[in-house]
């Protein structure tokens, strides 16, 4: 049986390092998954096909935001049940998630299939791209059950203290996708539809292998699905909906910041876009640490071990500062080289390099948000984390970026972004320190053990 960790005892720093490592690798592989798709489509089918996939992926990401929200709810509920050593509660809530996520995925898939053209129209998809985008998106909606399942089994195992097994499932999906993309797109001449088939087949096979692996080794207490109790459904929705809205707030905030960037012309947009692609990789350690501390804190909140929750937060912040400071040093000296991987025009490279060098040493402060919000989320305070995200993006990041760019020009974009990281980390700390999230009670006696 794969090793599952009881985070209510043992060396916290050691657990944090070894638990977060596989999650970092998993996130990196999932990022490469999207890159591989884009590379094959762009090189084999051309710009229109790549644009069609990019537009469709915006809608897929919106759906994925909901999936992430439900998974955050699952991580909180299941890790607390694990910490309580409440086997019946763990089984019951696991069943509730299986039934709800299956229902949601089938309903979303069906609705999305029939509303595909309307959704693409709302996004203003160019007419010449519409047939390609429509066929690509419809196939993705048909396979949405695999998207839900593929992500959910990883969340289950992480809530129980196992981050290594999910890595195997992601490796399977990525390797399959690398093989199937050129096979379906070019050799079988399916075109852009082939990229969609490769995606859902890769995720489907990984999901099925994952389920067989979990059931045979009894890594999670699955039961024959039955209708969940209303109390369970209510709690899942109470946590899942605001968690999903957090992703919508982040997406909208990124779009708002881009509206500031576009005001400085195409060179700045190109440089900023290249820098943001690097950002998505550079923030992987902080994302992984946020997920790790949430799992670890959830088990200890479930067991009522609040002193250990405090220690997890402390070590999480210190580990984040160490890792992200080293990342900052690397970024500062290799910024230009990194930007040149994506673009080769002089002015965009100059802006992208300057942007990264200014913001490099602000990464640890953004990481604090992931750590402390992960701890708060573990208690089930999802609406509070949603409020902190609204504060971070709409009260701080967007206004500060707009203000400093109006004062210092394009250089002010980095100054505004970096300063918002500092201030928002202070807000996250103040809520962590003085907020009432510790008073959150998710389970009554009947459902919590």
N, C-alpha and C positions, 0 to 999 in steps of 0.2 A: 504493500500500500504506500502511495506517495506521501511524503512527510507533510503533515499539517501542523501548524504552529499554534500552541496555546500562548497567546501574547499577554496573559495575565501574570506570567512569571518569567524569569530569565533575564539575560542581559539585553537591555533595550537597544543600545547602539548597535550591537551585533545583529540583533533581529532586524533592525531598520535597514542596515546595509545589505544583508542577505535577502531580505524580503523585497526591497525596492529594486535591486539589480535586475531580476527577470522582468519586472514591470517596465523598466526603462527600455530593455531590449524589445519587449513586446510592442511598446509604443513606437519605437524606431521602425520596426518591421511593418506596422500598420501604416506609418507615414510613407514608407517605401512602396507599399501596395498601390497607393494612389499615383505615385510618381511613375511606377512601371506602366500602369494603364495609360497615362498621358504620353509617355515616350513611345509606346507601340502605336497608339492611335495617331499621334502627330506624325510619326515617321512613315507609317504604312498607308495612312488614309488622307493626310493633308490637313490644312488649317480649318476648313469647314467642319470636318469631323471632330477635330480637337475642340473647336468652339462649341459644338453641339453637346459633347461630353461635359464640358465645363459648365454650361448652362444647366444641364440636367443634374449635375453633381450638386448644384446649389440646392435643388429640391431634395435630393437624397440626403444632404447634410442636415436639412431642416428636420427630416424624419429621424435621422440619426441623433439629433439633439433630444428628441423625445425618448429614444432608446437609452441614451446616456442618463437622462433624468430618472427613468425607471430603474436603471441599474444602480444609480446612486442611492435610491430608496432601498433597493435590495441589499446593497452593501451595508447600509445602516441597520436595517431590521435583522438581517441574518447574522451579522457579526455580533450584535447585542444578544441575540438568542444563543449564539455559540458561547459568549461570555457567561451567560446565565446557566450554561449546561442544561438547557431546557430542550431535550430531544423532541418531545411532542410539539412544542411551539415551533421549533426549527422545521420539522416536517410539515406542519400545518401551513406556515407562511411560505415555505418553498412550493407547496402545492398551489397556494393562492397566486403566487407569481407566475407559475407555469400556465395556469388557466387564464389569467388576465392577459399576459403577454401574447399567448396564442390567439386569444380573441381579438386583441388590439391589432396584432400584425395581420390577421386575415381581413379584418375590416378596413385597415389602412391600405392594404394591398389592392383590395377590390375597388375601393373608392378612388385610389390613385390611378388605377388602370383606366377607369372610365373618364377621369378628369384630367388626364395627361395633357391634352391639347389646350385645355383652358388654363392650366397652371403655367404652361410654357408661354401662352399668350400674355398672361399677367406679367411675366418677367420681360416681356418685350423681345422674345426670341426672333432674330432675323428670319424672314420668310424662307430664304435659301437653306437655312439650318433646320427648319421645323421638321421635315420628314425624318432626318437623322436623329434629332433630339427626341422626337416622339417615340420612335421604335426603341431607342436605347433606354428611355425612362420607363416605358411600359414593361419591358423585360425585367428591369430592376424592381418594379412594384410587384411583379409576379413572384419574385424570389425574396420578398421582404421578410418572410418567416425565417429564412436562413440568416439574414442580417440580425434579427432579434436574437435567435437562438445562439448564433456564433458569439455574440457579445455577452449573452447572459450566462453561459456556462463558465466563462472566465470570471465573471463577477461572483458567482456562487463559490468557486474555489478560493478566490482571494478573501472572501468574507470568513472562510473557514481556516485561513492561514496558509494557503498553498498558492504561491505565485509562479512556481516552476512549470506545473502541468499546463496552464494556459499558454505559456510560451511555445510549447510543442504544437498546440493546435494552430497558433498563428503562423508558425514556421511552415506547417503543412499547407495552409491556405495560400501563403505567399509563394511558395515553391510551385504549387499547382497553377497559380495565376501566371507566373513567369512562363510556364510551359504552354498553357492553354491560350494565352493571348495571341501569340503569332500563329498558332495552329488554327484557331477559329477565325481570326481576322483575315489572314492572308492565304494560308494553305487550303482551307475549306471555303474561302471566299465569302464569309458571312458579313464582312465589313464591320461597321460600327456595332451591329447587333452581336457580332462575335465577341467584342469586348465585354458586353453586358452578360452574355452567356458564360464567359470565362469567369467573371466576378461571382455570379450567383452559384455556379457549379463549384468553384473553389471554396466558397463559404459553406455551401451545402455539404460537401464531402467532409470538410473540417468539423462542422457541427455534428454530423452523424458519427464520425470517428470519435469525437469528444464525448458524445453521449454513451456510446458503447464502452469506451474506456472508463468513464465515471461509474456506470452501472455495474460493470464486471468487477471493478476494484472497490466498489461501495464507498466512493469518495464523498458522496452526498446522499442524504436520506430521501431519495425520490420515492414517491408512492404512486399508485394508480390514480390519475387525476379525478377529482370530484369537485362539486361546486363549493367554492370557499364561503366562509361565514362573512356576513356584512361588515362586522367589526374589522376583519382583516382587509377587505376591499377598501373600506374607508381610510384606514391608516396608510395603505399603499398609495392611494390617490392623493392623500393629504401630503405625503412626502414627495411623490413622484412628479406631480404637476408643477410645484414651484421650482423643483430641481430642473425640470425641462425648460421652464421659463428663463432660468439663469443662462442657458445656452442661447436663447433668443435675444436676451439683453446683450450678451457678448457679441453676437453676430451683428446686431444693429449698431452697437458701439463701434465696431471695426469699420462698418460702412460709413458712419458719421465722420470718423477720423480720416478715412479715404477722401471724403468730400473736401477736407482742408488741404490734403496733399495735392489733389487734382488742380487746385487753384494756382499752383506754381509751375504747371506745364508738364509736358510729356517726359522730359529728362528726369525730373524729380519723381514722377510717378514710377518710372522704370527703376530708378535707384532704390526707391522705397519698397517696391514689390520684391526686388532681389533681396533686400535686407530682411523683409518679412518672411521670405522662404527660409532664410537662415535662422530667424527667430523661432520658427516652428520646431526646428531641430534643437536649438540651444536651450529651449525651455522644457525639453523632455525630462531631464532629471527632476526639475521642480514639480512637474505634473505627476511623475512617478512617486515622489516623496509625499505629495498630497494624498494620493490614493493609499499609500502604505500607512501613513499615520491615521487615516480614517478607519482602515481595517483594524489596526492595533488599538486605537482609542475606543472603537465600538465594542470590542470584546471586553475591555476594562470598564467601560460605562455599564455594560450589561451585568458585570460582576460586582459593580459598586465600588471599584478600586480607583477612587478619584485622585489619590496621590500619585498613582502610576500614570494616569492620564496627563497630569501636569508634567511628569518626567518625559513622557513621550513628546509632548509639545516642545519642551526645552531642547531635547536631543534632536528633534526634527528641525528646529530653527538653526541650531548650531551646525548640523550636518549640511543643511541647505546653504548656509553662508559659506562654508568651506568649499563645497562643490561649485556653487554658482560664482564665487569669487575667482576660482581657478578658471572657470569658463570665461569670465569677464577678461582676465589677463590674456587668454588665448585669442579671444575675439579682438581685443585692442590691437594686438600685433599682427594678426592675420586677416583683419577685416577686408582689406583690398583684395587679397587672394580669394577670399570667400565670395565676394560680390562678383568677381571676374568669372566665377563658375557659371553664372547665369546671364551676364551681359558683357559686351565688349566695347561699348561706346564710352568715350572719356568722361563726359559730364555726368551721366548716370552713375558711373563707377565712383567718381569723386564725391557725389552726394551720399551714395550708399555707404561708402567708407567712413565719411564724417559722421553720419547718423549712427553707425554701429560703434564707433570709437567713443562718442559722447555717452551713449546709453549702456555701454558694456558693463560698467560698475554699478548700474542700477538693477541688474538682474537679480542679485540676492534679495533686494527689497520686494520685488514682484514675487519671488519664491516664498516670502513670508506669508503673503496672502494665501497661497496654495496650502501651506502647512496649517496655519491657524484656522482658515475656513474649513479645511479637512477635519480638524478636531471638532469644530462646532457642528459640522454636518453629521458627524458620527453620533452626536446626541439627538439628532432628528430635527434640529433647528433650521429647516430648509428655507422658510420664509425670511429668516434673519440673514442667511447667506445670500438670498436673492436681493435683499435690501442693500447688503454690502457690495454686491456686484453692480447694482444700479448706481450706488454712490461712487464706486471706482471708475466706471465708464462715463456716466452722464453728468456727475457733479464735479469730477476731477479730471479724468483723462481727456475727454473731448474739449471742455472749456479751456483747460490749461494749454493744450496743444494749439487751439485756435488763438489764444491770447499771445503766447510766446512767439508763434509764427508771424503774428501781426507786428510784433516789436522787432524781432531779430531776423525776419525773413525765413527762408527754408531751413536754416540752422535751428530755428525755434521749434521745429517739429520734434526733434530729438530732445530738446530741453524740456518741452512740455510733457512729452511722454515719460521721460526719466523722472521728472519732479512728481508726476502723478503716481509713479510707483512708490516713491518715498512716502508721500502723504497717505496713500491708501493702505500701505503696510502699517502705518501708525494707527489708522482707523480700525484695521483688523485686530491689532493688538489691544486697543482700548475696549473693543467689544468682547474679545476673548477674556480680558482681565476683569471687566466690570459688568458684562452682560449677564442676562438671566438664563442663558442657554443650559446651564447645569441643572435648572429646575425642570427641564423637559422630561415628561414621563410618557413614553410611547405605549406601554402595555398595562392593562389592568391585570388583576390577579389571574383571571381566567386565561388570558392570552399571553401573559409574560412569565409565568412560572413563579 
